């Protein structure tokens, strides 16, 4: 039962991931080769590189296809990707169980499951011989239906729920939480999922770096796995994308295919 002094549809626990689970998950992540994506298709005015390298499991929402955004932005947005490895699925099962036992059932859609994982690598990138801190995320909402789960490793991050005041005004912080190493955060419902925006204001820099992460000259000091739900009927294999969209993601698929048997088959 939800404790009375805790907000409904919000859960945080430090040291949620055990040491053996952390070791297995990080060893898997170290085997991946994250990629850098551009925000829009090639040739689009004001196109820009995303702030960090990423890797997706379950389905890959390539930025140039625009992210999954119901009710209208649901088709040709979520490209079928690699399955979760057993070490990650084990944690996902536990998070799903927590949601079903403690969250408001009215906020859990029919068929809900955490079948999409975005792995974000936060840290510093060396640009022209100087380090630039890209360890932040601007305020936004996750539009995938139902509760969202998040697992953090490495340096702690200041995560904030904010009431957005518009493009040119300062947003007000409603609630904030430091996300520690091996912690889990879950949020859903009208307030935290639908009404409020959220952001990563900053990630501490105490000298820790994931030296085994395959992120090149990007010094990763935090790794975050965000789990969301996309109805499986909205997953689309690469070969079923319209030709122009396949062309947009072809450079990324080619890059992924160099190190992934799954993407090589695509």
Secondary structure, DSSP 8 states (H G I E B T S, - for coil): ---TTS-TTEEEETT-S-HHHHHHHHHHHHT---B--BSS-TT-TT--B-SS-EEEESEE--GGG---BTTTBTTT-EEE-----HHHHHHHHHHHHHHHHHS-GGGS-TT----EEEEEEEEEEEETTEEEE---EEEE---SSS-EEEEEEES-EEEEEEE---TTS--EEEEEEEE-TTEEEEE-HIIIIII-EEEEEEE--SS---TTS--TTEEEEEEEEEEE---GGGEE-GGGS-HHHHHHHHHHHHHHHTT-HHHHH-
